[in-house]
């Protein structure tokens, strides 16, 4: 069971909550089988770690959000189980150097052109049902100043690959060893009448377009099989100051520390290491707030490939060493699944760590952390190849189930002083290359984000505009951007009602090419959601539409 979240990371506690839920629902043990991992988008939700000091890293823990996330994770797994059917599996490897760039000068220039692809076809009709792509791309296209909730680069890959099919295909991006890999910036000549569009969103689409090009170029050559091993095994590796062999005066912080050397510049290849990096660390002060003192590691097989998980952000060099070490034991190609099962910050080789920089400051157990985890992953590979071989690393224990987090006071829904309606309407005519903007009055996002659907005139009626695979074009995909301005603003703690101004932006011609077909069509935007109007007893559903607008050919 591989579950991927659009978050900066995942915790072992969140995974343990999901394991408990699934074991109750399915009536069988799933701890060995479950891989919970993140894309590492920097524009995803936080507030999911119940440790007091971690508010510095991801804001205050919010139990109601935690429960909602676990509910959603359980739901998606149970939906997948209900959708099980016979299938063929196959792997191929695309090649590209355009999707990422080495951002760290402290170690030798790196590039990993391999882009492994897992293809899943239904046995019943031969159609492709799912695709997984494995690569390393840091999710940092959008900055914190943009206040965006976004999949970032990984979403571009998933959307543009899915766009190449004529039927719905579930595409999953699986993150790798991305600690030192920034997103690339592949170039495509834009249409002459392309809209002025958010540069980060455009770059995500260009990344996706390049990925789709190289994936689809080799897709039909993937050899498929109806048989194969699917198996997983999970163990836990312990980590702390003593296990890492530090002298107490060398690494003084019993519960771990972060931001070591944050005030120093990174030293590039050829420059001497910085001996002062351990003098400026920010310690985790108590056992309740400690850095992880163990992490689940999972190894397994999917057909002719093996895979290993890694708990956090691993450098390209460390990821390669782990992968090659396991390949030597198993005699199989190995997929490296980063940001999985637990989050331990950045993991670098010992000598690399002493060069400093942002990545070094993000390690939670100092310069020996990365090598410790990689040694454990390689040892797990040896044990997987020889099941009777005892594990040669200090082991952790099964984590307690967190929570239950059932005693919180639900966050109140803010009423709106106005009914749902159009505040600023679409133009009657839109030039090719124009960005169509419509602002609606909708409900509190705590009732769920509204959904905007693009519709086209069809005789006297309206029909949804669809992608080539038949899915509706909505604000849940990359075709448009939905933003919110509350009035009064959230900082106004005295407000008793707010107007929630939802604005949708739709570029008629995209700089990266592709997107929904809108030229020469008469369209409208329909917003649906829920709203609590001031004075009403309960929230109500609504659906409102913009005026019709015609896009130039």
C-alpha positions in Angstrom: 0.0 0.0 0.0 1.7 3.2 -1.2 0.0 6.4 -0.1 1.4 9.7 -1.2 0.5 13.1 0.4 1.0 16.6 -0.9 2.8 17.7 2.3 6.4 18.7 3.1 6.9 15.4 5.0 5.1 12.7 7.0 5.6 11.6 10.6 5.8 8.1 12.0 2.9 9.2 14.3 0.7 10.0 11.3 1.6 6.7 9.7 0.8 4.9 13.0 -2.6 6.5 13.2 -3.3 5.3 9.6 -2.1 1.8 10.4 -4.4 1.5 13.3 -7.4 2.8 11.3 -6.7 0.4 8.4 -6.1 -2.6 10.6 -9.5 -1.9 12.2 -11.2 -1.5 8.9 -9.6 -4.3 7.0 -9.2 -6.8 9.8 -5.6 -7.6 9.0 -2.1 -6.2 9.9 -0.7 -3.6 7.5 2.3 -2.2 9.3 4.8 -4.1 7.0 2.8 -3.2 3.9 2.1 0.5 4.3 4.4 3.2 2.8 3.3 6.7 3.6 5.3 9.3 1.8 5.2 13.0 0.8 5.9 15.0 -2.4 7.7 17.6 -0.2 5.7 20.5 -1.7 6.5 23.6 0.4 3.0 24.8 -0.3 1.1 22.0 1.6 -0.6 21.9 5.0 1.3 21.8 8.3 0.2 21.7 11.9 0.2 17.9 12.0 3.0 17.1 14.5 2.0 16.9 18.2 5.3 18.1 19.7 5.4 21.5 21.5 8.7 22.7 20.1 7.9 21.8 16.5 5.7 24.8 16.2 8.9 26.6 15.1 9.0 24.2 12.1 5.4 23.8 11.2 3.1 25.9 13.4 1.0 24.8 16.3 -0.5 21.3 16.2 -4.2 21.4 15.3 -6.0 18.2 16.4 -9.1 18.7 14.2 -7.0 19.0 11.1 -5.0 15.9 12.1 -8.2 13.9 12.4 -9.5 15.2 9.1 -6.2 14.2 7.4 -6.3 10.7 8.9 -9.9 10.4 7.8 -8.9 11.3 4.2 -6.0 9.0 4.2 -8.1 6.1 5.4 -10.8 6.9 2.9 -8.4 6.9 -0.1 -6.9 3.5 0.9 -10.3 1.9 1.4 -11.4 3.3 -2.0 -8.3 1.8 -3.6 -8.9 -1.6 -1.9 -12.5 -1.6 -3.2 -11.2 -0.9 -6.7 -8.8 -3.8 -6.8 -8.8 -5.8 -10.0 -6.5 -8.1 -11.9 -3.8 -6.1 -13.7 -0.5 -6.3 -15.6 2.6 -4.5 -14.3 5.6 -3.3 -16.1 8.6 -1.0 -15.5 10.6 1.2 -17.9 13.1 4.0 -17.5 12.9 7.3 -19.3 15.9 9.6 -19.4 16.0 13.4 -19.0 18.3 16.0 -17.4 15.7 18.8 -17.7 13.6 18.2 -14.6 16.0 19.2 -11.9 19.3 21.0 -11.1 21.9 20.5 -8.4 21.5 23.4 -6.0 24.3 22.5 -3.6 27.8 23.6 -4.4 29.3 21.9 -1.3 29.4 18.5 -3.0 30.3 17.5 -6.6 27.9 18.4 -9.3 25.1 15.8 -9.4 22.5 14.7 -12.0 20.2 11.7 -12.0 18.7 11.4 -15.5 16.9 8.2 -14.8 13.1 8.5 -14.6 11.7 5.1 -13.7 8.1 4.5 -14.7 5.7 2.0 -13.3 2.8 1.1 -15.7 -0.4 -0.6 -14.5 -2.8 -2.0 -17.1 -6.2 -3.5 -16.5 -6.3 -7.2 -17.4 -10.0 -6.9 -18.4 -9.6 -4.4 -21.3 -5.9 -3.7 -21.5 -6.3 0.0 -20.8 -3.7 1.7 -18.6 -5.2 2.3 -15.1 -2.3 3.9 -13.3 1.2 5.3 -13.8 3.9 6.1 -11.2 7.0 8.1 -12.0 10.0 8.2 -9.7 12.3 11.2 -9.7 13.9 13.8 -7.4 12.6 17.4 -7.6 12.4 19.7 -4.6 8.9 21.2 -4.4 10.0 24.9 -4.2 8.6 26.6 -7.2 6.3 28.7 -5.0 7.6 30.8 -2.2 5.9 31.3 1.2 5.1 34.9 0.1 2.5 33.5 -2.4 0.4 31.9 0.3 -0.5 29.1 -2.1 -1.9 25.7 -1.4 -0.3 23.7 -4.3 1.2 20.4 -5.3 4.0 22.5 -6.8 6.3 20.8 -9.3 5.0 17.3 -8.6 1.5 18.4 -9.6 2.7 19.6 -12.9 4.2 16.2 -13.7 1.1 14.3 -12.7 -1.3 16.6 -14.6 0.6 16.8 -17.8 1.3 13.0 -18.0 -2.4 12.3 -17.3 -3.4 14.8 -20.1 -1.7 12.5 -22.7 -4.3 9.7 -22.2 -7.8 9.4 -23.8 -9.2 7.9 -20.6 -8.8 8.6 -16.9 -5.4 7.4 -15.6 -4.2 7.8 -12.0 -0.7 9.3 -12.1 1.4 9.4 -9.0 4.7 11.2 -8.6 7.1 9.5 -6.2 9.8 11.7 -4.7 13.4 10.5 -4.4 16.6 11.8 -3.0 15.8 15.5 -3.6 17.8 17.3 -0.8 20.1 19.0 -3.3 17.8 18.9 -6.4 16.0 22.1 -7.3 13.3 22.1 -9.9 14.5 22.5 -13.5 13.2 25.0 -16.0 12.8 23.3 -19.4 12.1 25.8 -22.3 9.3 25.7 -24.8 8.5 28.5 -27.2 5.2 30.0 -26.0 2.4 30.7 -28.4 2.5 34.2 -29.8 -0.7 35.2 -28.0 0.0 33.5 -24.7 -1.4 35.0 -21.5 0.8 36.6 -18.9 0.7 33.9 -16.2 2.2 33.1 -12.8 5.8 32.1 -13.5 5.8 29.3 -10.9 2.6 27.8 -12.2 3.9 28.1 -15.8 7.2 26.4 -14.8 5.3 23.5 -13.2 3.4 23.0 -16.5 6.7 23.1 -18.5 8.2 20.6 -16.1 5.2 18.4 -16.6 5.2 18.8 -20.4 8.9 17.7 -20.6 8.2 14.7 -18.3 5.2 13.7 -20.4 7.3 13.9 -23.5 10.0 11.5 -22.3 7.6 9.2 -20.5 5.3 8.8 -23.5 8.2 8.3 -25.8 9.1 5.0 -24.1 5.7 4.1 -22.7 4.6 1.6 -25.4 7.9 -0.2 -25.1 7.4 -1.2 -21.4 7.2 -5.0 -21.1 4.1 -6.0 -19.1 3.6 -9.0 -16.9 0.6 -10.7 -15.2 2.8 -12.3 -12.6 5.3 -11.0 -10.2 6.2 -10.6 -6.5 4.6 -7.8 -4.6 5.9 -7.7 -1.0 7.1 -5.4 1.7 8.9 -5.6 5.1 9.2 -2.8 7.6 11.7 -2.5 10.4 12.6 0.4 12.7 16.1 1.9 13.1 16.9 3.7 16.3 18.9 6.9 16.4 20.2 9.2 19.1 23.3 10.9 20.3 24.8 7.7 21.9 23.9 5.4 19.0 25.7 7.8 16.6 28.8 7.6 18.8 29.1 11.3 19.6 31.2 12.5 22.5 28.8 14.5 24.7 31.0 17.6 24.3 30.9 17.1 20.5 27.2 17.0 20.1 25.7 18.3 23.3 22.0 18.0 22.7 20.4 14.9 24.1 17.2 15.3 22.1 18.7 16.5 18.8 19.1 20.0 17.4 18.5 21.9 14.2 19.8 25.0 12.4 23.4 24.1 13.2 25.6 26.6 11.4 22.6 28.5 10.0 24.5 31.8 10.3 27.4 30.6 8.1 27.7 30.5 4.3 27.9 27.2 2.5 31.4 26.2 1.6 31.7 24.9 -2.0 33.8 22.0 -3.3 37.5 22.8 -2.8 36.9 25.0 0.2 37.9 23.8 3.7 35.1 22.5 5.9 33.7 24.7 8.6 34.8 23.4 12.1 32.3 25.8 13.9 29.0 24.4 12.6 28.2 22.7 15.9 28.4 25.9 17.9 25.2 27.5 16.8 22.6 24.8 17.0 19.0 25.2 18.2 18.3 22.2 20.5 15.1 20.3 20.9 14.8 21.1 24.7 12.7 18.2 26.1 11.9 14.5 25.4 8.4 15.6 24.5 9.7 17.8 21.7 12.6 15.6 20.7 13.8 14.9 17.1 12.8 11.4 16.0 14.7 8.8 17.9 13.7 6.0 15.5 12.3 5.8 12.0 10.5 3.0 10.0 12.4 1.7 7.0 10.5 -0.3 4.4 12.0 -2.6 1.7 10.0 -4.6 -0.8 9.4 -5.7 -4.3 7.1 -4.7 -7.1 7.6 -7.2 -9.9 11.2 -7.0 -11.2 12.1 -4.0 -9.1 12.8 -3.6 -5.4 12.3 -0.4 -3.4 13.5 1.1 -0.2 12.2 4.0 1.8 14.2 6.8 3.4 12.9 9.0 6.3 13.5 12.6 5.1 15.5 14.6 2.7 18.5 12.7 1.4 21.2 14.1 -0.9 21.7 12.6 -4.3 25.0 11.0 -3.4 23.5 9.4 -0.2 20.4 8.2 -2.1 22.7 6.6 -4.7 24.8 4.9 -2.1 21.7 3.4 -0.4 20.3 2.3 -3.7 23.4 0.7 -5.0 24.1 -1.0 -1.7 20.7 -2.7 -1.8 21.1 -3.5 -5.5 24.3 -5.4 -4.6 22.4 -7.6 -2.2 19.3 -8.2 -4.2 20.6 -8.3 -7.7 17.6 -6.1 -8.8 17.2 -2.5 -9.8 16.1 -0.5 -6.7 13.7 2.5 -6.4 14.6 5.0 -3.7 11.5 6.4 -2.1 12.4 9.6 -0.1 10.3 11.6 2.4 8.7 8.4 3.5 7.5 6.9 6.8 9.1 9.6 9.0 10.7 13.1 8.7 14.2 13.5 10.0 15.1 16.7 8.1 18.1 16.7 5.8 20.5 13.8 5.5 24.0 14.3 4.1 27.3 12.4 4.0 29.5 13.2 7.0 32.1 15.2 5.0 29.4 17.0 3.0 27.6 18.1 6.2 30.8 19.9 7.4 30.6 22.2 4.3 27.6 23.8 5.9 24.7 25.5 4.1 21.0 25.3 4.4 20.9 21.5 4.0 23.4 20.9 6.8 21.4 23.1 9.1 18.3 21.0 8.5 19.8 17.8 9.9 18.4 16.9 13.3 21.2 14.7 14.6 24.3 16.4 13.1 26.9 15.2 10.7 26.6 11.5 11.4 22.8 11.2 10.8 22.8 10.6 7.0 25.4 7.9 7.0 23.7 6.1 9.9 20.4 5.9 8.0 22.1 4.8 4.7 24.1 2.1 6.6 20.8 0.8 8.1 19.1 0.8 4.7 21.9 -1.2 3.1 21.9 -3.6 6.1 18.1 -4.0 5.7 18.8 -5.0 2.1 21.2 -7.7 3.1 18.7 -9.1 5.6 15.9 -9.0 3.0 18.1 -11.0 0.6 19.0 -13.4 3.5 15.9 -13.5 5.8 17.7 -15.5 8.5 20.4 -12.9 8.8 20.0 -10.8 11.9 19.7 -7.0 11.4 23.0 -5.3 12.1 21.6 -2.0 13.3 19.9 -0.8 16.6 16.2 -1.3 16.3 13.3 0.7 17.5 9.9 -0.3 18.8 6.4 -0.1 17.3 5.2 3.4 17.9 2.2 4.0 20.2 -1.0 5.0 18.5 -1.3 8.8 18.9 -4.4 10.6 20.1 -7.2 9.8 19.9 -7.7 13.6 19.6 -11.4 13.4 20.2 -11.8 16.0 22.9 -11.1 19.2 20.8 -13.6 21.9 20.3 -14.5 22.0 16.6 -13.3 25.1 14.8 -16.4 27.4 14.3 -17.6 28.1 10.8 -17.7 31.8 10.1 -21.1 33.0 8.7 -21.3 35.3 5.7 -23.3 38.5 5.7 -24.3 38.1 2.0 -25.8 35.3 -0.1 -23.6 33.4 -2.5 -23.3 35.4 -5.8 -21.1 37.0 -8.4 -19.2 40.1 -7.2 -17.1 40.8 -10.3 -18.2 39.1 -13.5 -16.5 37.9 -16.6 -16.1 40.1 -19.7 -18.6 39.3 -22.5 -15.7 38.7 -24.9 -12.1 37.5 -24.1 -9.2 37.9 -26.4 -6.9 35.0 -27.0 -4.2 35.4 -24.4 -6.4 37.1 -21.9 -6.8 35.9 -18.3 -10.5 35.7 -17.5 -11.2 36.7 -13.8 -14.4 36.2 -11.9 -14.9 36.9 -8.2 -17.7 35.2 -6.3 -19.0 35.5 -2.8 -18.9 32.0 -1.3 -18.5 30.3 2.0 -15.9 29.7 4.7 -13.2 27.4 3.4 -13.6 25.3 6.6 -16.8 24.1 4.9 -14.6 22.9 2.0 -13.1 24.8 -0.9 -15.7 25.6 -3.6 -15.3 23.9 -6.9 -15.2 25.9 -10.1 -16.3 24.1 -13.3 -15.7 25.4 -16.8 -18.8 24.9 -19.0 -19.4 25.5 -22.7 -22.6 26.5 -24.5 -24.2 23.6 -26.3 -27.4 24.8 -28.1 -29.7 26.2 -25.4 -27.8 24.5 -22.6 -24.4 24.1 -21.0 -22.1 21.1 -20.8 -18.8 20.7 -18.9 -15.6 21.3 -20.8 -13.5 18.1 -20.6 -9.9 17.0 -20.8 -9.0 14.4 -23.5 -9.4 11.7 -20.9 -13.0 12.7 -20.2 -12.5 14.4 -16.8 -14.2 17.8 -16.2 -12.1 20.9 -16.3 -12.3 22.3 -12.8 -10.4 24.4 -10.2 -9.1 21.1 -8.8 -6.7 20.8 -11.8 -4.1 23.1 -13.1 -6.3 24.9 -15.7 -7.3 27.7 -13.3 -6.3 29.2 -10.0 -8.7 29.8 -7.2 -7.8 32.4 -4.5 -9.5 33.8 -1.4 -9.7 37.2 0.2 -11.7 37.4 3.4 -13.4 40.6 4.4 -12.6 41.5 7.2 -9.2 39.8 7.2 -8.4 36.9 9.5 -6.2 39.1 11.7 -9.4 40.8 12.8 -10.2 38.6 15.8 -13.4 40.6 16.6 -15.2 39.8 13.3 -18.5 37.9 13.7 -19.1 37.5 10.0 -17.0 37.6 6.8 -17.5 37.9 3.1 -15.4 35.2 1.5 -14.4 36.6 -1.9 -13.3 33.7 -4.1 -11.6 34.7 -7.4 -10.9 32.3 -10.2 -8.4 33.1 -12.9 -8.4 31.2 -16.3 -5.7 31.9 -18.9 -7.2 31.4 -22.4 -3.9 30.6 -24.0 -1.2 29.0 -21.8 2.5 29.9 -22.2 3.5 26.3 -21.7 0.9 25.1 -24.3 -1.8 22.5 -23.7 -4.6 23.1 -21.3 -8.3 23.0 -22.0 -9.6 23.9 -25.5 -11.3 27.3 -25.2 -10.5 29.2 -28.4 -13.6 30.3 -30.3 -16.0 28.9 -27.7 -18.7 30.5 -25.5 -18.0 29.6 -21.9 -19.0 30.3 -18.3 -17.6 29.5 -14.9 -19.8 27.8 -12.3 -18.9 27.9 -8.6 -20.5 25.3 -6.3 -19.9 24.9 -2.6 -21.4 25.4 0.8 -22.1 28.6 2.7 -23.4 29.6 6.1 -25.4 32.8 5.7 -25.6 35.0 8.8 -28.8 34.1 10.7 -29.2 30.7 9.0 -29.5 27.6 11.1 -27.1 25.5 9.1 -24.9 25.7 6.0 -26.5 25.3 2.6 -25.3 24.2 -0.8 -25.1 26.7 -3.6 -24.2 26.8 -7.3 -23.8 30.1 -9.2 -22.5 31.0 -12.7 -20.7 33.8 -14.3 -22.1 35.5 -17.4 -21.3 33.8 -20.7 -18.1 35.0 -22.4 -16.8 34.2 -25.8 -13.1 33.5 -26.4 -11.5 34.8 -29.6 -10.4 32.1 -32.1 
